[in-house]
Amino acid sequence: MTQLTVGNAQITYRAEGSGPALVLVHGVGSGAAMWDELLPQLTDRNTVLLPDLSGSDAAEDDGAPLTIETLAEQVIAVIEHAGAGPADVVGFSLGAPTAAAVAALRPDLVRRLLPVAGFVHAEDEYLQQLITAWLALTDNPEGFGRLGTLTSFTPRYLNEIGHDLAEQTRWFMSPVHGRLRQLDLVRRVDVRSLLPRIEAPTLVIGCTRDQLIPVENHREFAGAITGSEYTELDTGHVTMAERPADFLKLVHDFLARP
């Protein structure tokens, strides 16, 4: 684990595996550990960089409201510190506009870009209402976590994993200060002015049954990046959990192109 000072923040990152650099940018939650179950299928061909950005459990900062630019600068600092650019960058959920901002602000550091289940701005009224409802559960940790479960996964997936595992999923979201700051940022995201600056070949991955960030947002993301490609998986928001093999194939095939 490597620690970096970026602005007013102390962030950490891990580097695992060998090969061309692949940066995995987490969304709302505890941090880069969300990617751990996929690592064996990624580190055999890539040096995977796993930053824990502001708002995650392993980062420390001044507690100020987060911005996409702040998170993007932290990812940029990790790529530069690791001497890994240009790197392939995958960003999930809130990590999708973060990764896109990295590609826009520092095109020299991004070889290929893969936004997953992301959104360009927060003007979707459904998204605004959902995040406001989530933040209203700050004093109800169990309700807060259960809303995370219900919006992150499809009914099909929850029934497949069964009651005991479904019960456990609610603990990945808890109303700690960092998580609340991340959710507050979700309500303010707007990277529309940055997306036309992206030069990297881009594949946007959408999720047809996403109940957190509706799929129309994923499609809009692709439409806003000149020359980008778009594909969908028939899953809820956390597509890497519901269909990991299909997700990994999309990533591997896209990154392996000449």
TORROVO-191180 format. One line per 8 residues: number of its first residue (from 1); for each residue x, y, z of N, C-alpha, C, O. Coordinates in steps of 0.2 Angstrom, whole numbers, always signed. Layout:
NUM> X Y Z X Y Z X Y Z X Y Z ~ ...
***
This chain:
1> +4 -6 +0 +0 +0 +0 +4 +6 +0 +9 +7 +4 ~ +3 +11 -5 +7 +17 -5 +3 +23 -3 -3 +23 -5 ~ +5 +27 +0 +2 +33 +2 +4 +39 -1 +10 +40 -2 ~ +0 +44 -4 +1 +50 -7 -2 +56 -4 -8 +55 -1 ~ +1 +61 -4 -2 +68 -2 -4 +71 -9 +0 +73 -13 ~ -11 +72 -10 -13 +76 -16 -17 +82 -13 -23 +80 -11 ~ -15 +88 -14 -19 +93 -11 -19 +93 -4 -14 +92 +0 ~ -26 +93 -1 -27 +92 +6 -28 +85 +8 -31 +84 +14
9> -27 +80 +4 -29 +73 +5 -23 +69 +6 -18 +70 +3 ~ -24 +64 +10 -19 +58 +10 -23 +52 +7 -28 +50 +10 ~ -21 +50 +2 -24 +44 -2 -19 +38 -2 -13 +39 -1 ~ -22 +33 -3 -18 +27 -4 -19 +23 -11 -25 +24 -13 ~ -15 +19 -13 -16 +15 -18 -12 +8 -18 -6 +8 -15 ~ -15 +3 -21 -11 -3 -22 -9 -4 -29 -12 -2 -34 ~ -4 -8 -30 -2 -10 -37 -1 -17 -37 +3 -20 -33 ~ -4 -21 -41 -4 -28 -41 -4 -31 -48 -7 -28 -52
17> +0 -36 -49 +1 -39 -55 +7 -37 -59 +11 -33 -57 ~ +7 -38 -66 +12 -36 -70 +9 -35 -77 +5 -39 -79 ~ +12 -31 -81 +10 -29 -88 +8 -22 -88 +9 -18 -84 ~ +4 -20 -94 +2 -14 -95 -2 -11 -89 -6 -15 -86 ~ -2 -5 -88 -6 -2 -82 -13 -2 -83 -15 +0 -89 ~ -17 -4 -78 -24 -3 -78 -26 +0 -72 -25 -3 -66 ~ -30 +5 -72 -32 +9 -66 -40 +7 -65 -43 +8 -70 ~ -41 +5 -59 -48 +4 -58 -51 +9 -53 -48 +9 -47
25> -56 +13 -55 -58 +19 -51 -65 +17 -48 -70 +15 -51 ~ -65 +17 -41 -71 +14 -37 -76 +20 -38 -75 +26 -39 ~ -83 +18 -36 -88 +22 -35 -89 +23 -28 -85 +23 -24 ~ -96 +25 -26 -98 +26 -19 -97 +20 -15 -99 +15 -17 ~ -94 +20 -9 -93 +14 -5 -86 +15 -2 -83 +20 -1 ~ -84 +9 +1 -78 +9 +5 -71 +10 +2 -66 +12 +5 ~ -71 +9 -5 -65 +11 -9 -63 +5 -14 -68 +2 -16 ~ -57 +4 -15 -54 +0 -20 -56 -7 -19 -55 -11 -24
33> -57 -9 -13 -59 -16 -11 -64 -19 -15 -65 -25 -16 ~ -69 -15 -18 -74 -17 -22 -72 -21 -28 -76 -25 -31 ~ -66 -20 -30 -63 -24 -36 -60 -30 -35 -58 -34 -39 ~ -59 -32 -28 -54 -37 -26 -56 -44 -30 -52 -48 -31 ~ -63 -46 -30 -65 -52 -33 -63 -53 -40 -62 -59 -43 ~ -62 -47 -44 -60 -48 -51 -52 -48 -52 -50 -50 -57 ~ -48 -47 -47 -41 -46 -48 -38 -52 -51 -33 -51 -55 ~ -39 -58 -49 -36 -64 -51 -36 -64 -59 -32 -66 -62
41> -42 -61 -62 -43 -62 -69 -40 -55 -73 -40 -55 -79 ~ -37 -51 -69 -34 -45 -72 -27 -44 -70 -23 -42 -75 ~ -24 -46 -65 -17 -46 -63 -13 -50 -67 -7 -50 -67 ~ -16 -55 -70 -12 -60 -74 -9 -57 -81 -5 -60 -84 ~ -12 -51 -82 -10 -48 -89 -9 -40 -88 -7 -37 -93 ~ -10 -38 -82 -10 -30 -81 -7 -29 -74 -7 -33 -70 ~ -3 -23 -74 -2 -20 -67 -8 -16 -65 -9 -11 -68 ~ -12 -18 -60 -18 -15 -59 -16 -10 -53 -14 -12 -48
49> -18 -4 -54 -18 +1 -49 -25 +2 -46 -30 +3 -50 ~ -25 +2 -39 -31 +2 -36 -31 +8 -31 -29 +7 -25 ~ -33 +14 -33 -33 +20 -28 -39 +20 -24 -45 +18 -26 ~ -38 +22 -17 -43 +24 -13 -44 +31 -12 -40 +34 -9 ~ -49 +34 -15 -50 +41 -16 -53 +44 -10 -56 +41 -6 ~ -53 +51 -10 -57 +54 -5 -64 +52 -4 -68 +51 -9 ~ -66 +51 +3 -72 +48 +4 -72 +41 +6 -77 +38 +9 ~ -67 +37 +3 -66 +30 +5 -63 +29 +12 -61 +34 +15
57> -64 +23 +14 -62 +22 +21 -54 +23 +22 -52 +25 +28 ~ -50 +22 +17 -43 +22 +18 -40 +29 +17 -34 +30 +17 ~ -44 +34 +15 -42 +41 +13 -43 +46 +19 -48 +45 +22 ~ -39 +51 +19 -40 +56 +24 -39 +63 +21 -35 +64 +17 ~ -44 +67 +23 -43 +74 +20 -46 +79 +25 -48 +77 +30 ~ -48 +85 +22 -50 +90 +27 -58 +90 +27 -61 +94 +31 ~ -61 +85 +24 -68 +85 +25 -73 +89 +21 -79 +90 +22 ~ -69 +93 +16 -73 +98 +12 -77 +94 +7 -76 +88 +6
65> -83 +97 +4 -87 +94 -1 -82 +92 -6 -78 +95 -9 ~ -84 +86 -9 -80 +83 -14 -82 +86 -21 -87 +88 -22 ~ -77 +86 -26 -78 +88 -33 -75 +82 -37 -71 +79 -35 ~ -78 +82 -43 -75 +77 -48 -68 +79 -50 -64 +74 -50 ~ -67 +85 -50 -60 +87 -52 -55 +85 -46 -49 +83 -48 ~ -57 +85 -40 -53 +83 -34 -51 +76 -35 -46 +74 -34 ~ -56 +72 -36 -55 +65 -37 -51 +63 -43 -47 +59 -43 ~ -52 +67 -49 -48 +66 -55 -41 +67 -53 -36 +64 -56
73> -39 +73 -50 -33 +74 -48 -29 +69 -44 -23 +68 -45 ~ -33 +66 -40 -30 +60 -36 -28 +54 -40 -23 +51 -39 ~ -33 +53 -45 -31 +47 -50 -25 +49 -54 -21 +45 -55 ~ -25 +55 -56 -19 +57 -60 -13 +57 -56 -8 +54 -59 ~ -13 +59 -50 -7 +58 -45 -5 +51 -45 +1 +50 -44 ~ -9 +46 -44 -8 +39 -43 -4 +37 -50 +1 +33 -49 ~ -7 +38 -56 -4 +36 -62 +3 +39 -63 +8 +35 -65 ~ +4 +45 -61 +11 +48 -62 +15 +45 -56 +21 +44 -58
81> +13 +44 -50 +18 +42 -45 +20 +35 -47 +26 +33 -46 ~ +15 +31 -50 +17 +24 -52 +21 +24 -58 +24 +18 -60 ~ +22 +29 -62 +26 +29 -68 +22 +25 -73 +25 +22 -77 ~ +15 +25 -73 +12 +20 -77 +8 +23 -83 +5 +19 -87 ~ +9 +29 -85 +5 +32 -90 +9 +31 -97 +15 +30 -97 ~ +5 +30 -102 -3 +30 -102 -5 +24 -100 -3 +18 -102 ~ -11 +24 -96 -14 +18 -93 -21 +18 -96 -24 +22 -98 ~ -24 +12 -95 -31 +10 -97 -34 +12 -90 -32 +10 -85
89> -40 +15 -91 -44 +17 -85 -51 +15 -85 -55 +17 -90 ~ -53 +11 -80 -60 +9 -79 -63 +13 -73 -60 +13 -68 ~ -69 +16 -74 -72 +19 -69 -79 +17 -68 -83 +17 -73 ~ -81 +15 -62 -88 +12 -61 -92 +17 -57 -90 +20 -52 ~ -98 +18 -59 -103 +23 -56 -100 +30 -55 -99 +33 -60 ~ -99 +32 -49 -96 +39 -48 -89 +39 -51 -87 +44 -53 ~ -86 +33 -51 -79 +33 -54 -79 +34 -61 -74 +35 -64 ~ -85 +33 -65 -86 +34 -72 -84 +41 -74 -80 +42 -78
97> -88 +46 -71 -86 +53 -73 -80 +55 -70 -76 +59 -73 ~ -77 +52 -65 -71 +53 -62 -65 +51 -67 -61 +55 -69 ~ -66 +45 -70 -61 +42 -75 -62 +47 -81 -57 +48 -84 ~ -68 +49 -83 -69 +53 -89 -65 +60 -88 -62 +62 -93 ~ -66 +62 -82 -62 +69 -81 -55 +68 -81 -51 +72 -84 ~ -52 +62 -79 -45 +61 -80 -43 +61 -87 -38 +64 -89 ~ -47 +57 -91 -45 +57 -98 -46 +64 -102 -42 +65 -107 ~ -50 +68 -99 -51 +75 -102 -46 +79 -100 -43 +83 -104
105> -44 +79 -94 -39 +84 -91 -32 +82 -93 -27 +86 -94 ~ -30 +75 -93 -24 +73 -95 -24 +67 -100 -23 +62 -99 ~ -25 +69 -106 -26 +64 -112 -19 +60 -113 -19 +55 -115 ~ -14 +63 -110 -7 +60 -111 -7 +54 -106 -2 +50 -107 ~ -11 +53 -101 -10 +48 -96 -15 +42 -97 -15 +37 -94 ~ -20 +43 -102 -25 +38 -103 -25 +35 -110 -26 +39 -115 ~ -24 +29 -110 -23 +25 -117 -30 +23 -119 -32 +25 -125 ~ -34 +20 -115 -41 +18 -116 -45 +19 -110 -43 +19 -105
113> -52 +21 -111 -56 +23 -106 -62 +18 -106 -65 +17 -111 ~ -64 +16 -100 -70 +12 -100 -75 +14 -94 -74 +12 -88 ~ -79 +19 -95 -84 +21 -90 -90 +15 -89 -92 +13 -95 ~ -91 +13 -83 -96 +8 -82 -102 +11 -78 -101 +13 -72 ~ -108 +10 -80 -114 +12 -76 -113 +19 -73 -115 +20 -67 ~ -111 +23 -78 -110 +30 -76 -115 +35 -78 -121 +33 -80 ~ -114 +41 -76 -118 +47 -78 -114 +53 -79 -109 +54 -76 ~ -117 +57 -84 -114 +63 -86 -115 +69 -81 -111 +73 -80
121> -121 +69 -79 -124 +75 -75 -129 +72 -70 -131 +67 -71 ~ -131 +76 -65 -136 +74 -60 -143 +77 -61 -146 +78 -56 ~ -144 +79 -67 -151 +82 -68 -157 +77 -69 -162 +79 -69 ~ -155 +71 -69 -160 +66 -69 -164 +66 -63 -161 +65 -57 ~ -171 +68 -63 -175 +69 -57 -175 +62 -53 -176 +63 -47 ~ -176 +57 -56 -176 +50 -52 -169 +50 -48 -170 +48 -42 ~ -164 +51 -51 -157 +51 -47 -157 +56 -41 -155 +54 -36 ~ -160 +62 -43 -160 +67 -37 -164 +64 -32 -163 +65 -26
129> -170 +62 -33 -175 +59 -28 -172 +53 -24 -173 +53 -18 ~ -169 +49 -28 -166 +43 -24 -160 +45 -20 -160 +42 -14 ~ -156 +49 -22 -150 +51 -17 -153 +55 -11 -150 +54 -6 ~ -158 +59 -12 -161 +63 -7 -164 +58 -2 -163 +59 +4 ~ -167 +53 -4 -170 +48 +0 -165 +44 +4 -166 +43 +10 ~ -160 +43 +1 -154 +39 +4 -151 +43 +9 -150 +41 +15 ~ -150 +49 +8 -147 +54 +13 -152 +55 +19 -149 +56 +24 ~ -158 +54 +18 -163 +55 +23 -163 +49 +28 -166 +50 +33
137> -159 +44 +26 -159 +38 +30 -152 +38 +34 -150 +33 +37 ~ -149 +44 +35 -143 +44 +39 -143 +41 +46 -138 +38 +48 ~ -149 +42 +49 -149 +40 +56 -152 +33 +56 -154 +31 +62 ~ -153 +30 +51 -155 +23 +51 -151 +18 +47 -152 +17 +41 ~ -145 +16 +50 -140 +12 +46 -143 +6 +42 -141 +5 +37 ~ -147 +3 +46 -150 -3 +42 -154 -1 +36 -153 -4 +31 ~ -158 +4 +37 -162 +6 +31 -158 +9 +25 -159 +7 +19 ~ -152 +12 +27 -147 +15 +23 -144 +9 +19 -144 +10 +13
145> -142 +4 +22 -139 -2 +19 -144 -6 +14 -142 -8 +9 ~ -150 -6 +17 -155 -10 +13 -157 -7 +6 -158 -10 +1 ~ -157 +0 +7 -158 +4 +1 -153 +3 -4 -154 +2 -10 ~ -146 +2 -2 -141 +1 -6 -141 -6 -10 -140 -6 -16 ~ -143 -11 -6 -144 -17 -9 -150 -17 -14 -149 -20 -20 ~ -155 -14 -13 -161 -14 -17 -160 -10 -24 -162 -12 -29 ~ -156 -5 -24 -154 -1 -30 -148 -4 -33 -147 -2 -39 ~ -144 -8 -30 -138 -10 -33 -138 -17 -37 -135 -18 -42
153> -143 -21 -35 -144 -27 -38 -151 -29 -41 -156 -26 -38 ~ -152 -33 -46 -158 -35 -48 -162 -40 -44 -158 -44 -40 ~ -168 -40 -44 -172 -46 -40 -169 -53 -42 -168 -57 -38 ~ -168 -54 -48 -165 -60 -51 -159 -62 -47 -158 -68 -45 ~ -154 -57 -47 -148 -59 -43 -149 -60 -36 -145 -65 -33 ~ -153 -56 -33 -154 -57 -25 -157 -64 -24 -155 -67 -19 ~ -161 -66 -28 -164 -73 -28 -159 -78 -29 -159 -84 -26 ~ -155 -77 -34 -150 -82 -35 -145 -83 -30 -143 -89 -28
161> -143 -78 -26 -138 -79 -21 -141 -81 -14 -138 -83 -10 ~ -148 -80 -14 -151 -82 -8 -151 -77 -2 -148 -72 -2 ~ -155 -79 +3 -157 -74 +9 -150 -72 +12 -149 -66 +14 ~ -146 -77 +14 -141 -76 +19 -136 -71 +15 -134 -66 +19 ~ -134 -72 +9 -129 -68 +6 -133 -61 +4 -129 -56 +4 ~ -139 -61 +3 -143 -55 +1 -143 -50 +8 -142 -44 +7 ~ -143 -53 +13 -143 -50 +20 -136 -47 +21 -136 -41 +23 ~ -131 -50 +19 -124 -48 +20 -123 -42 +15 -118 -37 +17
169> -126 -41 +9 -124 -36 +5 -126 -29 +7 -122 -24 +5 ~ -130 -28 +12 -132 -22 +15 -126 -18 +19 -126 -12 +19 ~ -121 -22 +21 -116 -19 +25 -111 -16 +20 -106 -13 +23 ~ -111 -17 +14 -106 -13 +10 -108 -6 +9 -104 -2 +7 ~ -114 -4 +12 -115 +3 +12 -118 +5 +19 -122 +2 +22 ~ -114 +10 +22 -116 +12 +29 -115 +20 +29 -111 +23 +25 ~ -119 +23 +33 -119 +30 +33 -114 +34 +36 -115 +38 +41 ~ -108 +32 +35 -102 +35 +38 -101 +42 +34 -103 +43 +28
177> -96 +46 +37 -96 +53 +34 -93 +53 +27 -96 +56 +23 ~ -88 +48 +25 -86 +48 +19 -91 +46 +13 -91 +49 +8 ~ -95 +41 +15 -100 +39 +11 -105 +44 +9 -108 +45 +4 ~ -107 +48 +15 -112 +54 +14 -109 +59 +9 -113 +62 +5 ~ -102 +60 +10 -99 +65 +5 -99 +63 -2 -100 +67 -6 ~ -98 +57 -3 -99 +54 -10 -106 +55 -13 -106 +57 -18 ~ -111 +53 -9 -117 +54 -11 -119 +61 -12 -123 +62 -17 ~ -117 +65 -8 -118 +72 -10 -115 +74 -16 -118 +78 -20
185> -109 +72 -18 -106 +73 -24 -110 +71 -30 -111 +74 -35 ~ -113 +65 -29 -117 +62 -35 -123 +67 -37 -125 +67 -43 ~ -126 +71 -32 -131 +75 -33 -128 +82 -37 -132 +86 -40 ~ -122 +82 -38 -119 +89 -41 -115 +87 -47 -112 +92 -50 ~ -114 +81 -49 -110 +80 -54 -112 +83 -61 -118 +83 -62 ~ -107 +86 -65 -108 +88 -71 -102 +88 -75 -98 +93 -74 ~ -101 +84 -79 -94 +83 -83 -96 +85 -91 -91 +83 -95 ~ -101 +88 -92 -103 +89 -99 -98 +93 -103 -96 +92 -109
193> -95 +98 -100 -90 +102 -103 -83 +99 -104 -79 +101 -108 ~ -82 +93 -100 -76 +90 -101 -76 +84 -106 -71 +83 -109 ~ -81 +81 -107 -82 +75 -112 -79 +77 -119 -76 +72 -122 ~ -81 +82 -122 -78 +83 -129 -70 +84 -129 -68 +83 -135 ~ -67 +84 -123 -60 +84 -124 -57 +77 -123 -50 +77 -124 ~ -60 +72 -123 -58 +65 -122 -55 +63 -129 -59 +63 -134 ~ -49 +61 -129 -46 +58 -135 -45 +51 -135 -45 +48 -140 ~ -45 +48 -129 -44 +40 -129 -50 +36 -132 -56 +38 -131
201> -48 +31 -135 -54 +26 -137 -58 +24 -131 -55 +23 -126 ~ -64 +25 -132 -69 +24 -126 -74 +18 -127 -77 +18 -133 ~ -75 +14 -123 -81 +9 -123 -85 +11 -116 -82 +10 -111 ~ -91 +13 -117 -95 +14 -112 -100 +8 -111 -103 +5 -115 ~ -100 +5 -104 -104 -1 -103 -110 +1 -99 -109 +4 -93 ~ -116 -1 -101 -122 +1 -98 -125 -5 -95 -123 -11 -97 ~ -130 -4 -90 -133 -10 -87 -141 -9 -88 -143 -4 -85 ~ -144 -13 -91 -151 -12 -93 -156 -12 -88 -161 -9 -88
209> -154 -15 -82 -159 -15 -76 -156 -11 -70 -158 -13 -65 ~ -152 -6 -72 -150 -2 -66 -155 +2 -63 -158 +6 -66 ~ -156 +1 -56 -161 +4 -53 -158 +10 -48 -162 +13 -45 ~ -151 +11 -49 -148 +16 -46 -147 +22 -50 -149 +28 -49 ~ -143 +21 -56 -142 +26 -61 -145 +23 -67 -142 +19 -71 ~ -151 +25 -69 -155 +22 -75 -151 +22 -81 -147 +26 -83 ~ -152 +16 -85 -148 +15 -91 -148 +21 -96 -143 +22 -100 ~ -153 +25 -96 -153 +31 -101 -147 +35 -99 -145 +38 -104
217> -145 +36 -93 -139 +39 -91 -133 +36 -94 -128 +40 -97 ~ -132 +30 -95 -127 +27 -97 -126 +28 -105 -121 +29 -108 ~ -132 +28 -108 -132 +29 -115 -131 +36 -117 -127 +38 -122 ~ -133 +41 -113 -131 +48 -114 -123 +49 -113 -120 +53 -117 ~ -120 +45 -108 -113 +45 -107 -109 +44 -114 -105 +48 -116 ~ -111 +38 -117 -108 +36 -123 -109 +42 -129 -105 +43 -133 ~ -116 +44 -129 -117 +49 -134 -113 +56 -134 -112 +59 -139 ~ -111 +57 -128 -107 +63 -127 -100 +63 -128 -96 +68 -128
225> -97 +57 -130 -90 +56 -131 -89 +55 -138 -91 +49 -140 ~ -86 +59 -142 -85 +58 -149 -82 +51 -151 -76 +50 -148 ~ -85 +47 -155 -82 +41 -157 -82 +35 -152 -79 +30 -153 ~ -86 +36 -147 -86 +31 -142 -90 +25 -144 -94 +26 -148 ~ -89 +19 -141 -93 +13 -142 -97 +12 -136 -96 +15 -131 ~ -103 +9 -137 -107 +7 -132 -110 +0 -132 -111 -2 -137 ~ -110 -3 -126 -113 -10 -125 -117 -10 -119 -115 -6 -114 ~ -121 -15 -118 -125 -16 -112 -125 -23 -110 -124 -28 -114
233> -125 -24 -103 -126 -30 -100 -133 -30 -97 -135 -25 -94 ~ -136 -36 -97 -143 -37 -94 -142 -38 -86 -143 -43 -84 ~ -140 -33 -82 -139 -33 -75 -141 -27 -72 -144 -22 -75 ~ -141 -27 -65 -142 -21 -61 -136 -17 -61 -131 -18 -65 ~ -135 -12 -56 -130 -7 -56 -123 -11 -55 -118 -9 -59 ~ -122 -15 -51 -116 -18 -50 -115 -24 -54 -115 -30 -52 ~ -114 -23 -61 -113 -27 -66 -108 -32 -65 -108 -38 -67 ~ -102 -30 -62 -96 -34 -60 -98 -40 -56 -95 -46 -56
241> -103 -39 -51 -105 -45 -47 -110 -49 -50 -110 -55 -49 ~ -115 -46 -54 -120 -50 -57 -117 -55 -63 -119 -60 -64 ~ -113 -52 -67 -111 -56 -73 -103 -54 -74 -101 -51 -79 ~ -99 -57 -69 -92 -55 -69 -88 -58 -75 -84 -54 -78 ~ -90 -64 -78 -87 -66 -84 -88 -62 -90 -84 -61 -94 ~ -94 -60 -91 -96 -56 -97 -93 -49 -96 -90 -46 -101 ~ -93 -46 -90 -89 -40 -89 -82 -40 -91 -79 -36 -94 ~ -79 -45 -88 -71 -46 -89 -70 -47 -97 -65 -45 -99
249> -74 -51 -100 -73 -52 -107 -73 -45 -111 -69 -44 -115 ~ -78 -41 -109 -79 -34 -113 -72 -30 -111 -69 -27 -116 ~ -70 -30 -105 -64 -27 -103 -58 -30 -107 -54 -26 -110 ~ -57 -36 -107 -51 -39 -110 -51 -38 -117 -46 -36 -120 ~ -57 -39 -120 -57 -38 -128 -55 -31 -130 -52 -30 -135 ~ -58 -26 -126 -57 -19 -128 -50 -17 -127 -47 -14 -131 ~ -47 -19 -121 -40 -17 -120 -35 -21 -125 -29 -19 -126 ~ -37 -27 -127 -32 -31 -131 -32 -28 -139 -28 -31 -143
257> -36 -23 -140 -36 -21 -147 -29 -18 -149 -26 -15 -144 ~ -27 -18 -155 -21 -15 -157 -21 -7 -156 -17 -3 -157
***
